[in-house]
Amino acid sequence: TPATPDVIEELAAKGVKNMLIVPIAFVSDHLETLFELDHEYGRLAKEKGVEQYEVMEGLNDSELFAESLAQLVLQKID
C-alpha cells in the first residue's frame, strides 16, 4: 500500500510528467514484474499524461550486491 497504479494516477493528476519506478521489493528482474511495470503500468502512465516513464533495472548480477550478500551470510554463521 499504496498500490502502484493508484500512485501513478495520483501523481499524474498532480501534473507529474516524469516518473522513475524503482521496484524495491525485488533484487532481480523477472518476467511478471517486468511485464506489469513496463507494459501495464507504463501504458497507464502514458494514458494519464506522463511523458517519461522509466523502470529501474533490478540488481541482477551486480558483483557488489553479491559480495554484500555473501558478507552478510558469513557474519551470521560466525
Biopython code that builds the backbone (N, CA, C, O; Angstrom):
import numpy as np
from Bio.PDB.StructureBuilder import StructureBuilder

atoms = [
    (1, "THR", "N", (0.851, -1.164, 0.000)),
    (1, "THR", "CA", (0.000, 0.000, 0.000)),
    (1, "THR", "C", (0.899, 1.229, 0.000)),
    (1, "THR", "O", (1.842, 1.261, 0.790)),
    (2, "PRO", "N", (0.691, 2.157, -0.761)),
    (2, "PRO", "CA", (-0.368, 2.222, -1.757)),
    (2, "PRO", "C", (-0.013, 1.415, -3.001)),
    (2, "PRO", "O", (1.157, 1.137, -3.265)),
    (3, "ALA", "N", (-1.024, 1.051, -3.748)),
    (3, "ALA", "CA", (-0.825, 0.286, -4.973)),
    (3, "ALA", "C", (-0.189, 1.177, -6.041)),
    (3, "ALA", "O", (-0.525, 2.355, -6.166)),
    (4, "THR", "N", (0.717, 0.605, -6.795)),
    (4, "THR", "CA", (1.445, 1.363, -7.821)),
    (4, "THR", "C", (0.512, 2.075, -8.803)),
    (4, "THR", "O", (0.729, 3.255, -9.079)),
    (5, "PRO", "N", (-0.515, 1.413, -9.341)),
    (5, "PRO", "CA", (-1.392, 2.134, -10.278)),
    (5, "PRO", "C", (-2.070, 3.347, -9.643)),
    (5, "PRO", "O", (-2.269, 4.370, -10.298)),
    (6, "ASP", "N", (-2.421, 3.224, -8.370)),
    (6, "ASP", "CA", (-3.048, 4.354, -7.673)),
    (6, "ASP", "C", (-2.084, 5.530, -7.561)),
    (6, "ASP", "O", (-2.480, 6.682, -7.738)),
    (7, "VAL", "N", (-0.826, 5.239, -7.267)),
    (7, "VAL", "CA", (0.185, 6.302, -7.142)),
    (7, "VAL", "C", (0.440, 6.947, -8.500)),
    (7, "VAL", "O", (0.561, 8.168, -8.597)),
    (8, "ILE", "N", (0.522, 6.137, -9.541)),
    (8, "ILE", "CA", (0.708, 6.692, -10.886)),
    (8, "ILE", "C", (-0.424, 7.652, -11.220)),
    (8, "ILE", "O", (-0.182, 8.765, -11.686)),
    (9, "GLU", "N", (-1.649, 7.227, -10.986)),
    (9, "GLU", "CA", (-2.799, 8.081, -11.279)),
    (9, "GLU", "C", (-2.790, 9.343, -10.429)),
    (9, "GLU", "O", (-3.082, 10.429, -10.930)),
    (10, "GLU", "N", (-2.459, 9.212, -9.155)),
    (10, "GLU", "CA", (-2.430, 10.362, -8.255)),
    (10, "GLU", "C", (-1.375, 11.380, -8.686)),
    (10, "GLU", "O", (-1.651, 12.577, -8.754)),
    (11, "LEU", "N", (-0.176, 10.901, -8.975)),
    (11, "LEU", "CA", (0.893, 11.811, -9.378)),
    (11, "LEU", "C", (0.609, 12.456, -10.727)),
    (11, "LEU", "O", (0.867, 13.644, -10.924)),
    (12, "ALA", "N", (0.076, 11.667, -11.654)),
    (12, "ALA", "CA", (-0.276, 12.229, -12.969)),
    (12, "ALA", "C", (-1.338, 13.311, -12.822)),
    (12, "ALA", "O", (-1.280, 14.332, -13.507)),
    (13, "ALA", "N", (-2.309, 13.094, -11.933)),
    (13, "ALA", "CA", (-3.364, 14.089, -11.705)),
    (13, "ALA", "C", (-2.793, 15.381, -11.129)),
    (13, "ALA", "O", (-3.374, 16.453, -11.297)),
    (14, "LYS", "N", (-1.658, 15.275, -10.454)),
    (14, "LYS", "CA", (-0.994, 16.462, -9.893)),
    (14, "LYS", "C", (-0.052, 17.114, -10.903)),
    (14, "LYS", "O", (0.598, 18.113, -10.595)),
    (15, "GLY", "N", (0.020, 16.548, -12.107)),
    (15, "GLY", "CA", (0.826, 17.151, -13.153)),
    (15, "GLY", "C", (2.233, 16.603, -13.308)),
    (15, "GLY", "O", (3.033, 17.157, -14.062)),
    (16, "VAL", "N", (2.544, 15.521, -12.603)),
    (16, "VAL", "CA", (3.875, 14.928, -12.736)),
    (16, "VAL", "C", (4.012, 14.360, -14.147)),
    (16, "VAL", "O", (3.156, 13.598, -14.596)),
    (17, "LYS", "N", (5.076, 14.725, -14.838)),
    (17, "LYS", "CA", (5.283, 14.304, -16.222)),
    (17, "LYS", "C", (6.409, 13.290, -16.379)),
    (17, "LYS", "O", (6.523, 12.656, -17.428)),
    (18, "ASN", "N", (7.244, 13.126, -15.352)),
    (18, "ASN", "CA", (8.378, 12.207, -15.396)),
    (18, "ASN", "C", (8.336, 11.289, -14.187)),
    (18, "ASN", "O", (8.236, 11.748, -13.050)),
    (19, "MET", "N", (8.412, 9.981, -14.441)),
    (19, "MET", "CA", (8.376, 9.005, -13.350)),
    (19, "MET", "C", (9.483, 7.981, -13.524)),
    (19, "MET", "O", (9.731, 7.488, -14.624)),
    (20, "LEU", "N", (10.138, 7.675, -12.421)),
    (20, "LEU", "CA", (11.104, 6.583, -12.365)),
    (20, "LEU", "C", (10.586, 5.591, -11.332)),
    (20, "LEU", "O", (10.480, 5.918, -10.150)),
    (21, "ILE", "N", (10.269, 4.402, -11.769)),
    (21, "ILE", "CA", (9.747, 3.363, -10.892)),
    (21, "ILE", "C", (10.921, 2.510, -10.416)),
    (21, "ILE", "O", (11.689, 1.993, -11.227)),
    (22, "VAL", "N", (11.055, 2.367, -9.094)),
    (22, "VAL", "CA", (12.136, 1.574, -8.513)),
    (22, "VAL", "C", (11.488, 0.441, -7.712)),
    (22, "VAL", "O", (10.993, 0.669, -6.609)),
    (23, "PRO", "N", (11.489, -0.771, -8.256)),
    (23, "PRO", "CA", (10.836, -1.902, -7.584)),
    (23, "PRO", "C", (11.688, -2.439, -6.438)),
    (23, "PRO", "O", (12.402, -3.428, -6.605)),
    (24, "ILE", "N", (11.616, -1.792, -5.279)),
    (24, "ILE", "CA", (12.497, -2.119, -4.155)),
    (24, "ILE", "C", (12.216, -3.482, -3.535)),
    (24, "ILE", "O", (13.034, -3.981, -2.762)),
    (25, "ALA", "N", (11.087, -4.090, -3.854)),
    (25, "ALA", "CA", (10.770, -5.389, -3.268)),
    (25, "ALA", "C", (11.476, -6.535, -3.983)),
    (25, "ALA", "O", (11.408, -7.679, -3.532)),
    (26, "PHE", "N", (12.153, -6.245, -5.091)),
    (26, "PHE", "CA", (12.796, -7.296, -5.876)),
    (26, "PHE", "C", (14.274, -6.991, -6.058)),
    (26, "PHE", "O", (14.653, -5.840, -6.272)),
    (27, "VAL", "N", (15.109, -8.024, -5.973)),
    (27, "VAL", "CA", (16.544, -7.825, -6.192)),
    (27, "VAL", "C", (16.969, -8.283, -7.582)),
    (27, "VAL", "O", (18.123, -8.100, -7.971)),
    (28, "SER", "N", (16.052, -8.872, -8.325)),
    (28, "SER", "CA", (16.360, -9.245, -9.704)),
    (28, "SER", "C", (15.103, -9.077, -10.550)),
    (28, "SER", "O", (13.978, -9.168, -10.058)),
    (29, "ASP", "N", (15.328, -8.831, -11.823)),
    (29, "ASP", "CA", (14.204, -8.698, -12.739)),
    (29, "ASP", "C", (13.591, -10.068, -12.984)),
    (29, "ASP", "O", (14.302, -11.072, -13.040)),
    (30, "HIS", "N", (12.275, -10.107, -13.128)),
    (30, "HIS", "CA", (11.620, -11.342, -13.539)),
    (30, "HIS", "C", (10.418, -10.987, -14.402)),
    (30, "HIS", "O", (9.882, -9.883, -14.317)),
    (31, "LEU", "N", (10.013, -11.913, -15.214)),
    (31, "LEU", "CA", (9.056, -11.669, -16.279)),
    (31, "LEU", "C", (7.769, -11.010, -15.803)),
    (31, "LEU", "O", (7.307, -10.043, -16.409)),
    (32, "GLU", "N", (7.190, -11.523, -14.730)),
    (32, "GLU", "CA", (5.908, -10.984, -14.263)),
    (32, "GLU", "C", (6.040, -9.510, -13.896)),
    (32, "GLU", "O", (5.222, -8.687, -14.307)),
    (33, "THR", "N", (7.050, -9.186, -13.139)),
    (33, "THR", "CA", (7.237, -7.800, -12.715)),
    (33, "THR", "C", (7.571, -6.908, -13.892)),
    (33, "THR", "O", (7.044, -5.802, -14.004)),
    (34, "LEU", "N", (8.449, -7.382, -14.778)),
    (34, "LEU", "CA", (8.803, -6.578, -15.947)),
    (34, "LEU", "C", (7.577, -6.275, -16.802)),
    (34, "LEU", "O", (7.394, -5.140, -17.242)),
    (35, "PHE", "N", (6.746, -7.272, -17.037)),
    (35, "PHE", "CA", (5.545, -7.061, -17.849)),
    (35, "PHE", "C", (4.612, -6.069, -17.171)),
    (35, "PHE", "O", (4.127, -5.126, -17.796)),
    (36, "GLU", "N", (4.369, -6.293, -15.891)),
    (36, "GLU", "CA", (3.445, -5.430, -15.158)),
    (36, "GLU", "C", (3.951, -3.993, -15.107)),
    (36, "GLU", "O", (3.227, -3.059, -15.450)),
    (37, "LEU", "N", (5.202, -3.822, -14.676)),
    (37, "LEU", "CA", (5.742, -2.474, -14.529)),
    (37, "LEU", "C", (5.985, -1.787, -15.869)),
    (37, "LEU", "O", (5.607, -0.630, -16.055)),
    (38, "ASP", "N", (6.613, -2.495, -16.798)),
    (38, "ASP", "CA", (6.955, -1.882, -18.082)),
    (38, "ASP", "C", (5.740, -1.653, -18.962)),
    (38, "ASP", "O", (5.548, -0.559, -19.494)),
    (39, "HIS", "N", (4.928, -2.671, -19.115)),
    (39, "HIS", "CA", (3.849, -2.600, -20.099)),
    (39, "HIS", "C", (2.529, -2.090, -19.518)),
    (39, "HIS", "O", (1.980, -1.096, -19.994)),
    (40, "GLU", "N", (2.025, -2.769, -18.494)),
    (40, "GLU", "CA", (0.719, -2.395, -17.961)),
    (40, "GLU", "C", (0.745, -1.004, -17.318)),
    (40, "GLU", "O", (-0.071, -0.143, -17.648)),
    (41, "TYR", "N", (1.684, -0.797, -16.405)),
    (41, "TYR", "CA", (1.727, 0.495, -15.715)),
    (41, "TYR", "C", (2.291, 1.589, -16.607)),
    (41, "TYR", "O", (1.934, 2.758, -16.464)),
    (42, "GLY", "N", (3.172, 1.211, -17.526)),
    (42, "GLY", "CA", (3.686, 2.173, -18.497)),
    (42, "GLY", "C", (2.570, 2.716, -19.369)),
    (42, "GLY", "O", (2.506, 3.915, -19.638)),
    (43, "ARG", "N", (1.688, 1.822, -19.812)),
    (43, "ARG", "CA", (0.538, 2.239, -20.619)),
    (43, "ARG", "C", (-0.384, 3.152, -19.809)),
    (43, "ARG", "O", (-0.865, 4.168, -20.310)),
    (44, "LEU", "N", (-0.622, 2.779, -18.558)),
    (44, "LEU", "CA", (-1.458, 3.607, -17.690)),
    (44, "LEU", "C", (-0.860, 5.007, -17.550)),
    (44, "LEU", "O", (-1.569, 6.007, -17.665)),
    (45, "ALA", "N", (0.437, 5.071, -17.302)),
    (45, "ALA", "CA", (1.099, 6.360, -17.141)),
    (45, "ALA", "C", (0.932, 7.222, -18.390)),
    (45, "ALA", "O", (0.608, 8.405, -18.292)),
    (46, "LYS", "N", (1.150, 6.641, -19.541)),
    (46, "LYS", "CA", (1.000, 7.386, -20.809)),
    (46, "LYS", "C", (-0.431, 7.880, -20.978)),
    (46, "LYS", "O", (-0.662, 9.021, -21.378)),
    (47, "GLU", "N", (-1.395, 7.002, -20.666)),
    (47, "GLU", "CA", (-2.807, 7.382, -20.776)),
    (47, "GLU", "C", (-3.143, 8.556, -19.862)),
    (47, "GLU", "O", (-4.021, 9.360, -20.175)),
    (48, "LYS", "N", (-2.449, 8.652, -18.740)),
    (48, "LYS", "CA", (-2.715, 9.710, -17.764)),
    (48, "LYS", "C", (-1.881, 10.967, -18.021)),
    (48, "LYS", "O", (-1.958, 11.931, -17.259)),
    (49, "GLY", "N", (-1.079, 10.956, -19.100)),
    (49, "GLY", "CA", (-0.349, 12.159, -19.476)),
    (49, "GLY", "C", (1.102, 12.213, -19.048)),
    (49, "GLY", "O", (1.749, 13.250, -19.199)),
    (50, "VAL", "N", (1.630, 11.115, -18.516)),
    (50, "VAL", "CA", (3.036, 11.080, -18.132)),
    (50, "VAL", "C", (3.861, 11.006, -19.416)),
    (50, "VAL", "O", (3.595, 10.173, -20.282)),
    (51, "GLU", "N", (4.854, 11.874, -19.533)),
    (51, "GLU", "CA", (5.654, 11.948, -20.754)),
    (51, "GLU", "C", (6.845, 10.996, -20.738)),
    (51, "GLU", "O", (7.188, 10.406, -21.763)),
    (52, "GLN", "N", (7.468, 10.849, -19.582)),
    (52, "GLN", "CA", (8.609, 9.936, -19.474)),
    (52, "GLN", "C", (8.354, 8.993, -18.301)),
    (52, "GLN", "O", (8.177, 9.427, -17.162)),
    (53, "TYR", "N", (8.339, 7.707, -18.601)),
    (53, "TYR", "CA", (8.085, 6.664, -17.608)),
    (53, "TYR", "C", (9.190, 5.635, -17.761)),
    (53, "TYR", "O", (9.320, 5.013, -18.816)),
    (54, "GLU", "N", (9.984, 5.453, -16.721)),
    (54, "GLU", "CA", (11.112, 4.521, -16.760)),
    (54, "GLU", "C", (11.037, 3.590, -15.550)),
    (54, "GLU", "O", (10.559, 3.974, -14.483)),
    (55, "VAL", "N", (11.514, 2.369, -15.737)),
    (55, "VAL", "CA", (11.581, 1.402, -14.641)),
    (55, "VAL", "C", (13.051, 1.072, -14.414)),
    (55, "VAL", "O", (13.759, 0.683, -15.343)),
    (56, "MET", "N", (13.500, 1.229, -13.182)),
    (56, "MET", "CA", (14.883, 0.913, -12.817)),
    (56, "MET", "C", (15.107, -0.593, -12.890)),
    (56, "MET", "O", (14.268, -1.374, -12.440)),
    (57, "GLU", "N", (16.225, -0.993, -13.450)),
    (57, "GLU", "CA", (16.555, -2.412, -13.518)),
    (57, "GLU", "C", (16.858, -2.957, -12.124)),
    (57, "GLU", "O", (17.297, -2.224, -11.238)),
    (58, "GLY", "N", (16.617, -4.251, -11.949)),
    (58, "GLY", "CA", (16.977, -4.905, -10.696)),
    (58, "GLY", "C", (18.485, -5.042, -10.579)),
    (58, "GLY", "O", (19.217, -4.779, -11.533)),
    (59, "LEU", "N", (18.940, -5.450, -9.418)),
    (59, "LEU", "CA", (20.373, -5.584, -9.186)),
    (59, "LEU", "C", (20.980, -6.739, -9.974)),
    (59, "LEU", "O", (22.167, -6.718, -10.301)),
    (60, "ASN", "N", (20.169, -7.738, -10.277)),
    (60, "ASN", "CA", (20.559, -8.880, -11.102)),
    (60, "ASN", "C", (21.934, -9.431, -10.778)),
    (60, "ASN", "O", (22.123, -10.041, -9.725)),
    (61, "ASP", "N", (22.892, -9.228, -11.661)),
    (61, "ASP", "CA", (24.214, -9.827, -11.461)),
    (61, "ASP", "C", (25.252, -8.824, -10.973)),
    (61, "ASP", "O", (26.432, -8.944, -11.305)),
    (62, "SER", "N", (24.832, -7.854, -10.201)),
    (62, "SER", "CA", (25.748, -6.860, -9.656)),
    (62, "SER", "C", (26.758, -7.542, -8.729)),
    (62, "SER", "O", (26.378, -8.163, -7.737)),
    (63, "GLU", "N", (28.026, -7.423, -9.058)),
    (63, "GLU", "CA", (29.076, -8.037, -8.257)),
    (63, "GLU", "C", (29.084, -7.465, -6.830)),
    (63, "GLU", "O", (29.257, -8.207, -5.863)),
    (64, "LEU", "N", (28.901, -6.167, -6.709)),
    (64, "LEU", "CA", (28.885, -5.531, -5.390)),
    (64, "LEU", "C", (27.735, -6.072, -4.536)),
    (64, "LEU", "O", (27.912, -6.332, -3.346)),
    (65, "PHE", "N", (26.568, -6.239, -5.139)),
    (65, "PHE", "CA", (25.419, -6.766, -4.415)),
    (65, "PHE", "C", (25.682, -8.197, -3.951)),
    (65, "PHE", "O", (25.393, -8.538, -2.804)),
    (66, "ALA", "N", (26.230, -9.040, -4.834)),
    (66, "ALA", "CA", (26.532, -10.429, -4.483)),
    (66, "ALA", "C", (27.554, -10.492, -3.353)),
    (66, "ALA", "O", (27.411, -11.296, -2.432)),
    (67, "GLU", "N", (28.573, -9.658, -3.417)),
    (67, "GLU", "CA", (29.583, -9.624, -2.351)),
    (67, "GLU", "C", (28.975, -9.180, -1.024)),
    (67, "GLU", "O", (29.320, -9.712, 0.031)),
    (68, "SER", "N", (28.081, -8.215, -1.079)),
    (68, "SER", "CA", (27.419, -7.736, 0.142)),
    (68, "SER", "C", (26.579, -8.828, 0.777)),
    (68, "SER", "O", (26.598, -9.002, 1.995)),
    (69, "LEU", "N", (25.836, -9.570, -0.051)),
    (69, "LEU", "CA", (25.041, -10.684, 0.465)),
    (69, "LEU", "C", (25.941, -11.749, 1.090)),
    (69, "LEU", "O", (25.632, -12.284, 2.155)),
    (70, "ALA", "N", (27.043, -12.051, 0.427)),
    (70, "ALA", "CA", (27.975, -13.054, 0.954)),
    (70, "ALA", "C", (28.519, -12.614, 2.311)),
    (70, "ALA", "O", (28.629, -13.432, 3.223)),
    (71, "GLN", "N", (28.852, -11.363, 2.453)),
    (71, "GLN", "CA", (29.377, -10.848, 3.726)),
    (71, "GLN", "C", (28.324, -10.971, 4.822)),
    (71, "GLN", "O", (28.648, -11.343, 5.949)),
    (72, "LEU", "N", (27.079, -10.666, 4.508)),
    (72, "LEU", "CA", (26.010, -10.789, 5.493)),
    (72, "LEU", "C", (25.862, -12.246, 5.948)),
    (72, "LEU", "O", (25.715, -12.518, 7.140)),
    (73, "VAL", "N", (25.901, -13.161, 5.007)),
    (73, "VAL", "CA", (25.767, -14.587, 5.339)),
    (73, "VAL", "C", (26.930, -15.019, 6.228)),
    (73, "VAL", "O", (26.720, -15.691, 7.238)),
    (74, "LEU", "N", (28.138, -14.643, 5.863)),
    (74, "LEU", "CA", (29.322, -15.018, 6.648)),
    (74, "LEU", "C", (29.257, -14.452, 8.069)),
    (74, "LEU", "O", (29.659, -15.120, 9.022)),
    (75, "GLN", "N", (28.760, -13.243, 8.210)),
    (75, "GLN", "CA", (28.618, -12.638, 9.539)),
    (75, "GLN", "C", (27.630, -13.430, 10.402)),
    (75, "GLN", "O", (27.833, -13.567, 11.608)),
    (76, "LYS", "N", (26.597, -13.934, 9.807)),
    (76, "LYS", "CA", (25.566, -14.676, 10.540)),
    (76, "LYS", "C", (26.041, -16.066, 10.959)),
    (76, "LYS", "O", (25.592, -16.584, 11.981)),
    (77, "ILE", "N", (26.935, -16.672, 10.196)),
    (77, "ILE", "CA", (27.348, -18.030, 10.530)),
    (77, "ILE", "C", (28.599, -18.040, 11.414)),
    (77, "ILE", "O", (28.996, -19.106, 11.885)),
    (78, "ASP", "N", (29.218, -16.908, 11.648)),
    (78, "ASP", "CA", (30.383, -16.848, 12.532)),
    (78, "ASP", "C", (29.966, -16.891, 13.985)),
    (78, "ASP", "O", (30.817, -16.851, 14.874)),
]
sb = StructureBuilder()
sb.init_structure("model")
sb.init_model(0)
sb.init_chain("A")
sb.init_seg("    ")
for serial, (resi, resn, name, xyz) in enumerate(atoms, 1):
    if name == "N":
        sb.init_residue(resn, " ", resi, " ")
    sb.init_atom(name, np.array(xyz, "f"), 0.0, 1.0, " ", f" {name:<3s}", serial, name[0])
structure = sb.get_structure()
